[in-house]
């Protein structure tokens, strides 16, 4: 029983780490995109790019929540 628990916990830890890494990449890319926008084009030309980055953040947040939930279940 302990071995299967450890394997499940290890899998959850890997998923959590992957989710955190994805979130880190998305945040970095989003910040860079915001930094590169001039004040005049923030609402227009770069809108699609920003929306894509924000969607990435939402997806990574969902993945992170799932990983945390799985980790909590594995810990019991």
DSSP file (Angstrom, degrees, kcal/mol; ACC not computed):
  #  RESIDUE AA STRUCTURE BP1 BP2  ACC     N-H-->O    O-->H-N    N-H-->O    O-->H-N    TCO  KAPPA ALPHA  PHI   PSI    X-CA   Y-CA   Z-CA
    1    1 A X     >        0   0    0      0, 0.0     4,-2.1     0, 0.0     5,-0.2   0.000 360.0 360.0 360.0 -43.3    0.0    0.0    0.0
    2    2 A X  H  >  +     0   0    0      1,-0.2     4,-2.5     2,-0.2     5,-0.2   0.887 360.0  53.4 -63.3 -37.9    2.8    2.4    0.9
    3    3 A X  H  > S+     0   0    0      1,-0.2     4,-2.3     2,-0.2    -1,-0.2   0.926 109.5  46.6 -63.6 -45.2    4.5    1.8   -2.4
    4    4 A X  H  > S+     0   0    0      1,-0.2     4,-2.4     2,-0.2    -1,-0.2   0.868 112.0  52.4 -66.4 -34.3    1.4    2.6   -4.5
    5    5 A X  H  X S+     0   0    0     -4,-2.1     4,-2.7     2,-0.2    -2,-0.2   0.922 109.7  48.5 -64.4 -43.5    0.9    5.7   -2.4
    6    6 A X  H  X S+     0   0    0     -4,-2.5     4,-2.7     2,-0.2    -2,-0.2   0.900 111.3  49.8 -64.5 -40.3    4.4    6.9   -3.0
    7    7 A X  H  X S+     0   0    0     -4,-2.3     4,-2.3     2,-0.2    -1,-0.2   0.921 112.8  47.2 -64.4 -43.0    4.1    6.2   -6.8
    8    8 A X  H  X S+     0   0    0     -4,-2.4     4,-2.1     2,-0.2    -2,-0.2   0.901 113.5  48.2 -63.6 -41.3    0.8    8.2   -6.9
    9    9 A X  H  X S+     0   0    0     -4,-2.7     4,-2.4     2,-0.2    -2,-0.2   0.904 110.5  51.1 -66.0 -42.0    2.3   11.0   -4.9
   10   10 A X  H  X S+     0   0    0     -4,-2.7     4,-2.1     2,-0.2    -2,-0.2   0.904 109.5  50.8 -62.3 -41.1    5.4   11.1   -7.1
   11   11 A X  H  X S+     0   0    0     -4,-2.3     4,-2.3     1,-0.2    -1,-0.2   0.916 111.0  48.6 -62.7 -42.9    3.1   11.3  -10.2
   12   12 A X  H  X S+     0   0    0     -4,-2.1     4,-2.6     1,-0.2    -2,-0.2   0.882 109.3  52.9 -64.5 -38.3    1.2   14.2   -8.6
   13   13 A X  H  X S+     0   0    0     -4,-2.4     4,-2.4     2,-0.2    -1,-0.2   0.898 109.2  49.2 -64.5 -39.5    4.4   16.0   -7.8
   14   14 A X  H  X S+     0   0    0     -4,-2.1     4,-2.6     2,-0.2    -2,-0.2   0.926 111.7  48.7 -64.2 -45.0    5.6   15.6  -11.4
   15   15 A X  H  X S+     0   0    0     -4,-2.3     4,-2.4     1,-0.2    -2,-0.2   0.901 111.8  49.8 -61.2 -41.4    2.2   17.0  -12.7
   16   16 A X  H  X S+     0   0    0     -4,-2.6     4,-2.5    51,-0.2    -2,-0.2   0.919 111.0  48.8 -64.3 -44.0    2.4   19.9  -10.2
   17   17 A X  H  X S+     0   0    0     -4,-2.4     4,-2.5     2,-0.2    -2,-0.2   0.911 111.4  49.8 -62.4 -43.1    6.0   20.7  -11.3
   18   18 A X  H  X S+     0   0    0     -4,-2.6     4,-2.3     2,-0.2    -1,-0.2   0.905 111.6  49.1 -62.2 -41.3    4.9   20.6  -15.0
   19   19 A X  H  X S+     0   0    0     -4,-2.4     4,-2.4     2,-0.2    -2,-0.2   0.909 111.4  48.9 -64.7 -42.3    2.0   22.9  -14.2
   20   20 A X  H  X S+     0   0    0     -4,-2.5     4,-2.4     2,-0.2    -2,-0.2   0.896 111.0  50.2 -64.8 -39.9    4.2   25.3  -12.4
   21   21 A X  H  X S+     0   0    0     -4,-2.5     4,-2.3     2,-0.2    -2,-0.2   0.908 110.8  49.3 -64.5 -41.5    6.7   25.4  -15.2
   22   22 A X  H  X S+     0   0    0     -4,-2.3     4,-2.6     1,-0.2    -2,-0.2   0.916 111.3  49.6 -62.5 -43.0    4.0   26.0  -17.7
   23   23 A X  H  X S+     0   0    0     -4,-2.4     4,-2.7     1,-0.2     5,-0.2   0.903 109.2  52.3 -63.2 -40.5    2.7   28.9  -15.6
   24   24 A X  H  X S+     0   0    0     -4,-2.4     4,-2.4     2,-0.2    -1,-0.2   0.922 111.2  46.7 -61.5 -44.3    6.1   30.3  -15.3
   25   25 A X  H  X S+     0   0    0     -4,-2.3     4,-2.7     2,-0.2     5,-0.2   0.930 113.4  48.5 -63.0 -46.2    6.6   30.3  -19.1
   26   26 A X  H  X S+     0   0    0     -4,-2.6     4,-2.6     1,-0.2     5,-0.2   0.909 112.1  48.4 -62.4 -42.8    3.2   31.8  -19.7
   27   27 A X  H  X S+     0   0    0     -4,-2.7     4,-2.6     2,-0.2    -1,-0.2   0.924 112.6  48.7 -64.1 -43.8    3.7   34.6  -17.1
   28   28 A X  H  X S+     0   0    0     -4,-2.4     4,-2.4    -5,-0.2    -2,-0.2   0.926 114.0  45.6 -61.4 -45.4    7.2   35.4  -18.6
   29   29 A X  H  X S+     0   0    0     -4,-2.7     4,-2.4     2,-0.2    -2,-0.2   0.893 113.6  49.6 -66.3 -39.6    5.8   35.5  -22.1
   30   30 A X  H  X S+     0   0    0     -4,-2.6     4,-2.4    -5,-0.2    -2,-0.2   0.917 111.9  48.0 -65.5 -42.8    2.8   37.6  -21.0
   31   31 A X  H  X S+     0   0    0     -4,-2.6     4,-2.7     2,-0.2    -2,-0.2   0.923 112.1  49.3 -63.9 -43.9    5.0   40.1  -19.2
   32   32 A X  H  X S+     0   0    0     -4,-2.4     4,-2.0     1,-0.2    -2,-0.2   0.905 110.7  50.7 -61.8 -41.6    7.4   40.3  -22.2
   33   33 A X  H  X S+     0   0    0     -4,-2.4     4,-0.6     1,-0.2    -1,-0.2   0.913 112.7  46.0 -63.4 -42.3    4.4   40.9  -24.5
   34   34 A X  H >< S+     0   0    0     -4,-2.4     3,-0.9     1,-0.2    -2,-0.2   0.901 111.3  52.5 -65.8 -40.6    3.1   43.7  -22.2
   35   35 A X  H 3< S+     0   0    0     -4,-2.7    -1,-0.2     1,-0.2    -2,-0.2   0.853 107.6  52.0 -62.9 -35.8    6.5   45.2  -21.9
   36   36 A X  H 3< S+     0   0    0     -4,-2.0     2,-0.4    -5,-0.2    -1,-0.2   0.564  89.0  97.9 -81.2  -9.0    7.0   45.4  -25.7
   37   37 A X    <<  -     0   0    0     -3,-0.9     2,-0.2    -4,-0.6     5,-0.1  -0.643  69.2-137.4 -83.5 133.2    3.7   47.2  -26.3
   38   38 A X    >>  -     0   0    0     -2,-0.4     3,-1.2     1,-0.1     4,-0.8  -0.549  29.3-108.9 -79.0 156.3    3.7   50.9  -26.8
   39   39 A X  T 34 S+     0   0    0      1,-0.2     3,-0.3    -2,-0.2     4,-0.3   0.794 116.0  57.5 -57.2 -28.7    0.9   52.7  -25.0
   40   40 A X  T 34 S+     0   0    0      1,-0.2    -1,-0.2     2,-0.1     3,-0.2   0.765 112.0  37.8 -76.2 -24.7   -0.8   53.6  -28.3
   41   41 A X  T X4>S+     0   0    0     -3,-1.2     5,-1.4     1,-0.1     3,-0.7   0.386  83.5 101.2-108.5   4.6   -1.1   50.0  -29.5
   42   42 A X  T 3<5S+     0   0    0     -4,-0.8    -1,-0.1    -3,-0.3    -2,-0.1   0.864  91.6  36.3 -58.1 -37.4   -2.0   48.2  -26.2
   43   43 A X  T 3 5S+     0   0    0     -4,-0.3    -1,-0.2    -3,-0.2    -2,-0.1   0.578 126.7  29.8 -92.8  -8.9   -5.7   48.0  -27.0
   44   44 A X  T X 5S+     0   0    0     -3,-0.7     3,-1.8    -4,-0.1     4,-0.4   0.695 118.0  23.2-115.8 -90.0   -5.5   47.4  -30.7
   45   45 A X  T 3 5S+     0   0    0      1,-0.3     3,-0.4     2,-0.1     4,-0.3   0.799 126.7  43.9 -60.7 -34.0   -2.8   45.6  -32.7
   46   46 A X  T 3><S+     0   0    0     -5,-1.4     4,-2.7     1,-0.2    -1,-0.3   0.410  84.6  99.9 -93.0   3.1   -1.5   43.6  -29.8
   47   47 A X  H <> S+     0   0    0     -3,-1.8     4,-2.5     1,-0.2    -1,-0.2   0.889  82.5  47.5 -57.4 -43.4   -4.9   42.6  -28.5
   48   48 A X  H  > S+     0   0    0     -4,-0.4     4,-2.3    -3,-0.4    -1,-0.2   0.911 112.5  49.2 -66.3 -41.9   -4.9   39.1  -30.1
   49   49 A X  H  > S+     0   0    0     -4,-0.3     4,-2.1     2,-0.2    -2,-0.2   0.922 113.0  47.3 -63.1 -43.4   -1.4   38.4  -28.9
   50   50 A X  H  X S+     0   0    0     -4,-2.7     4,-2.7     1,-0.2    -2,-0.2   0.907 110.2  52.6 -64.4 -41.9   -2.3   39.5  -25.4
   51   51 A X  H  X S+     0   0    0     -4,-2.5     4,-2.4    -5,-0.2    -1,-0.2   0.904 108.3  51.6 -60.6 -41.0   -5.5   37.4  -25.4
   52   52 A X  H  X S+     0   0    0     -4,-2.3     4,-1.8     2,-0.2    -1,-0.2   0.915 111.2  47.2 -61.7 -43.4   -3.5   34.4  -26.5
   53   53 A X  H  X S+     0   0    0     -4,-2.1     4,-1.9     2,-0.2    -2,-0.2   0.899 111.7  50.3 -66.1 -40.6   -1.1   34.9  -23.6
   54   54 A X  H  X S+     0   0    0     -4,-2.7     4,-2.2     1,-0.2    -2,-0.2   0.886 108.1  53.0 -66.1 -37.4   -3.9   35.4  -21.1
   55   55 A X  H  X S+     0   0    0     -4,-2.4     4,-2.7     2,-0.2    -1,-0.2   0.883 106.4  54.0 -62.4 -37.6   -5.6   32.2  -22.4
   56   56 A X  H  X S+     0   0    0     -4,-1.8     4,-2.5     2,-0.2    -2,-0.2   0.911 107.8  49.9 -61.6 -42.4   -2.3   30.4  -21.7
   57   57 A X  H  X S+     0   0    0     -4,-1.9     4,-2.2     2,-0.2    -2,-0.2   0.907 110.6  49.3 -62.6 -41.8   -2.4   31.7  -18.1
   58   58 A X  H  X S+     0   0    0     -4,-2.2     4,-2.3     2,-0.2    -2,-0.2   0.933 111.9  48.5 -63.1 -45.7   -5.9   30.5  -17.7
   59   59 A X  H  X S+     0   0    0     -4,-2.7     4,-2.3     1,-0.2    -2,-0.2   0.905 112.6  48.0 -61.2 -41.8   -5.0   27.1  -19.0
   60   60 A X  H  X S+     0   0    0     -4,-2.5     4,-2.3     2,-0.2    -1,-0.2   0.859 109.6  53.3 -69.8 -33.1   -2.0   26.8  -16.8
   61   61 A X  H  X S+     0   0    0     -4,-2.2     4,-2.6     2,-0.2    -2,-0.2   0.918 109.8  48.1 -64.5 -42.7   -4.1   27.9  -13.8
   62   62 A X  H  X S+     0   0    0     -4,-2.3     4,-2.3     2,-0.2    -2,-0.2   0.925 112.4  48.6 -62.8 -44.6   -6.6   25.2  -14.5
   63   63 A X  H  X S+     0   0    0     -4,-2.3     4,-2.3     1,-0.2    -1,-0.2   0.890 111.5  50.5 -62.5 -39.1   -3.8   22.6  -14.8
   64   64 A X  H  X S+     0   0    0     -4,-2.3     4,-2.7     2,-0.2    -2,-0.2   0.914 109.1  50.5 -65.4 -43.3   -2.3   23.8  -11.6
   65   65 A X  H  X S+     0   0    0     -4,-2.6     4,-2.3     1,-0.2    -2,-0.2   0.907 111.6  48.6 -61.1 -41.7   -5.6   23.5   -9.8
   66   66 A X  H  X S+     0   0    0     -4,-2.3     4,-2.7     2,-0.2    -1,-0.2   0.906 111.8  49.5 -64.4 -41.5   -6.0   20.0  -11.1
   67   67 A X  H  X S+     0   0    0     -4,-2.3     4,-2.5     2,-0.2   -51,-0.2   0.915 111.6  47.9 -64.5 -43.1   -2.5   19.1  -10.0
   68   68 A X  H  X S+     0   0    0     -4,-2.7     4,-2.5     2,-0.2    -1,-0.2   0.903 112.1  50.4 -64.2 -40.7   -3.0   20.5   -6.5
   69   69 A X  H  X S+     0   0    0     -4,-2.3     4,-2.3    -5,-0.2    -2,-0.2   0.929 112.0  46.8 -62.2 -45.6   -6.3   18.6   -6.2
   70   70 A X  H  X S+     0   0    0     -4,-2.7     4,-2.3     1,-0.2    -2,-0.2   0.887 112.0  50.9 -63.8 -38.9   -4.6   15.4   -7.3
   71   71 A X  H  X S+     0   0    0     -4,-2.5     4,-2.2     2,-0.2    -2,-0.2   0.909 109.4  50.5 -65.3 -41.6   -1.8   16.0   -4.9
   72   72 A X  H  X S+     0   0    0     -4,-2.5     4,-2.0     1,-0.2    -2,-0.2   0.906 111.4  48.5 -61.8 -41.9   -4.2   16.6   -2.0
   73   73 A X  H  < S+     0   0    0     -4,-2.3    -2,-0.2     1,-0.2    -1,-0.2   0.896 110.8  50.9 -64.8 -40.0   -6.1   13.4   -2.9
   74   74 A X  H  < S+     0   0    0     -4,-2.3    -1,-0.2     1,-0.2    -2,-0.2   0.866 110.4  48.6 -67.1 -35.4   -2.8   11.4   -3.0
   75   75 A X  H  <        0   0    0     -4,-2.2    -1,-0.2    -5,-0.2    -2,-0.2   0.860 360.0 360.0 -72.0 -34.8   -1.7   12.8    0.4
   76   76 A X     <        0   0    0     -4,-2.0    -3,-0.1    -5,-0.2    -4,-0.1   0.440 360.0 360.0  90.1 360.0   -5.1   11.8    1.8
